[in-house]
Amino acid sequence: MGADQPKQHLKVDQRTLVEVTLSRFIGLPGLKGAVLALAPNDELTPKLLASFSAFALHFTAGGASRSDSVLAALNYLSGQLAVDRQHWVLVHDAARPCVRTEDVHKLLEAVRGSNAGGLLAVPVRKPLLVKGHADNLKVTHPDDLPLARLILQAQDASQSAWIDDASTSE
């Protein structure tokens, strides 16, 4: 992206991408917490999230690649938190702050009672696919931040309208 800081520290309005992304998981049923795999020299992310209290946050050193970081987080879960094969684990990239909570709910519902894992993605050939929305962009370039801001504002407005419609129809 060419920024002078890691992507997860870039701001959309007043919050960093990691704060916005984590906020999308607040209230998910059964969510016990999150493990963030960080670059070894990342001392800022834990400080930025020090007041985050919606669910427990844990930090571990990430790896050289995304798959190494995911493995490090899974190892942390099994070693430090006694998470085993009986538990579901969600993996999400902090640079995707526009994930819709409703899509994560659809994913969880689709895999509930199943022995298979699932993916939240746009349609391609995968083991179990739960269709998300195309507006879950990944922030990669500087000009993605204004687009993320617009998407988040539109989603918030849409959610507010949906809540208003639901409350007036009762």
Backbone hydrogen bonds in HBPLUS format (Angstrom, degrees):
<---DONOR---> <-ACCEPTOR-->    atom                        ^
c    i                          cat <-CA-CA->   ^        H-A-AA   ^      H-
h    n   atom  resd res      DA  || num        DHA   H-A  angle D-A-AA Bond
n    s   type  num  typ     dist DA aas  dist angle  dist       angle   num
A0009-HIS N   A0006-PRO O   2.96 MM   3  5.61 159.8  2.00 121.1 127.7     1
A0010-LEU N   A0007-LYS O   2.98 MM   3  5.36 157.5  2.03 114.7 121.7     2
A0018-VAL N   A0008-GLN O   3.14 MM  10  4.99 161.7  2.17 139.7 134.0     3
A0017-LEU N   A0010-LEU O   2.84 MM   7  5.92 134.6  2.05 164.0 178.4     4
A0012-VAL N   A0015-ARG O   2.86 MM   3  5.66 159.9  1.90 172.3 170.6     5
A0015-ARG N   A0012-VAL O   3.29 MM   3  5.66 159.5  2.33 133.6 129.6     6
A0019-GLU N   A0016-THR O   3.09 MM   3  5.21 118.8  2.48  98.2 113.1     7
A0020-VAL N   A0016-THR O   2.99 MM   4  6.34 163.4  2.02 158.2 162.6     8
A0021-THR N   A0017-LEU O   2.85 MM   4  5.99 168.9  1.86 155.4 158.9     9
A0022-LEU N   A0018-VAL O   2.98 MM   4  6.05 168.3  1.99 145.4 148.9    10
A0023-SER N   A0019-GLU O   2.99 MM   4  6.11 151.3  2.08 143.4 151.5    11
A0024-ARG N   A0021-THR O   3.08 MM   3  5.41 143.6  2.21 106.2 116.3    12
A0025-PHE N   A0022-LEU O   3.00 MM   3  5.55 163.2  2.03 117.1 122.6    13
A0026-ILE N   A0023-SER O   3.37 MM   3  5.38 164.2  2.39 102.6 107.3    14
A0028-LEU N   A0025-PHE O   3.34 MM   3  5.85 159.0  2.38 134.4 131.8    15
A0031-LEU N   A0028-LEU O   3.16 MM   3  5.59 165.8  2.18 131.4 132.9    16
A0034-ALA N   A0056-ALA O   2.81 MM  22  6.34 144.9  1.93 154.2 165.9    17
A0058-HIS N   A0034-ALA O   2.76 MM  24  6.08 146.2  1.88 156.9 167.2    18
A0036-LEU N   A0058-HIS O   2.81 MM  22  6.22 162.8  1.84 156.5 157.8    19
A0060-THR N   A0036-LEU O   3.04 MM  24  6.28 158.1  2.09 151.8 151.1    20
A0038-LEU N   A0060-THR O   2.82 MM  22  6.18 160.1  1.86 167.4 168.8    21
A0062-GLY N   A0038-LEU O   2.57 MM  24  4.84 166.1  1.59 144.6 140.7    22
A0042-ASP N   A0039-ALA O   2.92 MM   3  5.26 168.5  1.93 124.1 125.8    23
A0047-LYS N   A0044-LEU O   2.97 MM   3  5.13 117.7  2.37 102.7 119.0    24
A0048-LEU N   A0044-LEU O   2.81 MM   4  6.08 159.3  1.85 162.1 169.2    25
A0049-LEU N   A0045-THR O   3.03 MM   4  6.21 146.3  2.15 151.5 160.4    26
A0050-ALA N   A0047-LYS O   3.24 MM   3  5.07 168.6  2.26 104.8 107.0    27
A0052-PHE N   A0049-LEU O   3.00 MM   3  5.12 159.1  2.04 109.6 116.4    28
A0069-SER N   A0065-SER O   3.00 MM   4  6.34 151.1  2.08 148.1 156.2    29
A0070-VAL N   A0066-ARG O   2.89 MM   4  6.21 158.5  1.94 155.2 161.0    30
A0071-LEU N   A0067-SER O   2.97 MM   4  6.12 161.8  2.00 144.8 150.0    31
A0072-ALA N   A0068-ASP O   2.90 MM   4  6.12 152.1  1.98 142.2 150.2    32
A0073-ALA N   A0069-SER O   2.96 MM   4  6.24 156.1  2.02 148.4 154.2    33
A0074-LEU N   A0070-VAL O   2.90 MM   4  6.19 159.1  1.95 152.5 158.6    34
A0075-ASN N   A0071-LEU O   2.84 MM   4  6.04 158.8  1.88 151.8 157.7    35
A0076-TYR N   A0072-ALA O   2.94 MM   4  6.15 149.1  2.04 141.5 150.1    36
A0077-LEU N   A0073-ALA O   2.89 MM   4  6.18 158.8  1.93 148.8 154.5    37
A0078-SER N   A0074-LEU O   2.96 MM   4  6.25 163.3  1.98 152.9 156.4    38
A0079-GLY N   A0075-ASN O   2.83 MM   4  5.83 156.8  1.89 145.5 152.9    39
A0080-GLN N   A0076-TYR O   2.76 MM   4  5.37 156.3  1.82 142.8 150.9    40
A0081-LEU N   A0077-LEU O   3.21 MM   4  4.97 135.5  2.42 112.0 124.3    41
A0083-VAL N   A0077-LEU O   2.98 MM   6  5.34 175.5  1.98 134.2 132.7    42
A0087-HIS N   A0084-ASP O   3.07 MM   3  5.79 169.8  2.08 124.9 127.7    43
A0096-ARG N   A0093-ASP O   2.96 MM   3  5.62 145.3  2.09 126.0 126.7    44
A0139-VAL N   A0095-ALA O   2.71 MM  44  5.28 160.9  1.75 165.9 166.7    45
A0103-ASP N   A0100-ARG O   2.95 MM   3  5.26 128.3  2.23 103.4 116.8    46
A0104-VAL N   A0100-ARG O   3.19 MM   4  6.66 152.8  2.27 150.0 157.5    47
A0105-HIS N   A0101-THR O   2.92 MM   4  6.25 155.2  1.98 151.8 159.1    48
A0106-LYS N   A0102-GLU O   2.98 MM   4  6.25 151.3  2.07 139.8 147.4    49
A0107-LEU N   A0103-ASP O   2.96 MM   4  6.26 154.4  2.02 147.0 153.7    50
A0108-LEU N   A0104-VAL O   2.93 MM   4  6.21 166.7  1.95 154.0 156.8    51
A0109-GLU N   A0105-HIS O   2.90 MM   4  6.09 159.9  1.94 151.5 157.2    52
A0110-ALA N   A0106-LYS O   2.93 MM   4  6.06 153.0  2.00 145.0 152.4    53
A0111-VAL N   A0107-LEU O   3.08 MM   4  6.36 148.1  2.19 152.2 159.8    54
A0112-ARG N   A0108-LEU O   3.01 MM   4  5.95 124.9  2.32 140.1 153.3    55
A0114-SER N   A0111-VAL O   2.94 MM   3  5.17 154.8  2.00 136.2 134.1    56
A0119-LEU N   A0128-LEU O   3.24 MM   9  6.33 150.1  2.33 151.0 158.0    57
A0130-VAL N   A0119-LEU O   3.18 MM  11  6.31 161.8  2.22 174.6 175.7    58
A0132-GLY N   A0121-ALA O   3.30 MM  11  5.53 155.1  2.36 127.1 131.3    59
A0136-ASN N   A0133-HIS O   3.29 MM   3  6.10 156.6  2.35 123.5 124.0    60
A0144-ASP N   A0141-HIS O   2.82 MM   3  5.37 162.4  1.85 122.1 127.3    61
A0145-LEU N   A0142-PRO O   3.26 MM   3  5.94 156.1  2.32 116.5 121.3    62
A0148-ALA N   A0144-ASP O   2.80 MM   4  6.06 155.6  1.86 153.3 160.6    63
A0149-ARG N   A0145-LEU O   2.91 MM   4  6.18 157.0  1.96 152.5 158.8    64
A0150-LEU N   A0146-PRO O   3.00 MM   4  6.29 159.8  2.04 148.2 152.5    65
A0151-ILE N   A0147-LEU O   2.93 MM   4  6.19 162.4  1.96 153.2 158.2    66
A0152-LEU N   A0148-ALA O   2.89 MM   4  6.06 165.9  1.91 153.9 157.6    67
A0153-GLN N   A0149-ARG O   2.94 MM   4  6.16 158.9  1.98 150.2 156.2    68
A0154-ALA N   A0150-LEU O   2.91 MM   4  6.10 161.9  1.94 150.4 155.4    69
A0155-GLN N   A0151-ILE O   2.81 MM   4  6.03 157.9  1.86 151.9 158.6    70
A0156-ASP N   A0152-LEU O   2.87 MM   4  6.04 158.8  1.91 147.7 153.5    71
A0157-ALA N   A0153-GLN O   2.93 MM   4  6.13 159.2  1.97 148.1 153.8    72
A0158-SER N   A0154-ALA O   2.86 MM   4  6.01 158.1  1.91 146.8 153.3    73
A0159-GLN N   A0155-GLN O   2.80 MM   4  5.98 158.8  1.85 149.9 155.9    74
A0160-SER N   A0156-ASP O   2.89 MM   4  6.08 157.7  1.94 146.8 152.9    75
A0161-ALA N   A0157-ALA O   2.96 MM   4  6.18 159.6  2.00 147.2 152.6    76
A0162-TRP N   A0158-SER O   2.91 MM   4  6.12 154.9  1.97 146.5 153.9    77
A0163-ILE N   A0159-GLN O   2.91 MM   4  6.15 158.1  1.96 150.7 156.0    78
A0164-ASP N   A0160-SER O   2.86 MM   4  6.09 161.4  1.89 150.5 156.0    79
A0165-ASP N   A0161-ALA O   2.86 MM   4  6.04 160.7  1.90 149.7 154.8    80
A0166-ALA N   A0162-TRP O   2.94 MM   4  6.11 156.5  2.00 145.5 152.2    81
A0167-SER N   A0163-ILE O   2.92 MM   4  6.10 155.5  1.98 150.4 156.6    82
A0168-THR N   A0164-ASP O   3.06 MM   4  6.22 146.5  2.18 146.3 154.5    83
A0169-SER N   A0165-ASP O   3.17 MM   4  6.22 133.1  2.40 139.7 150.7    84
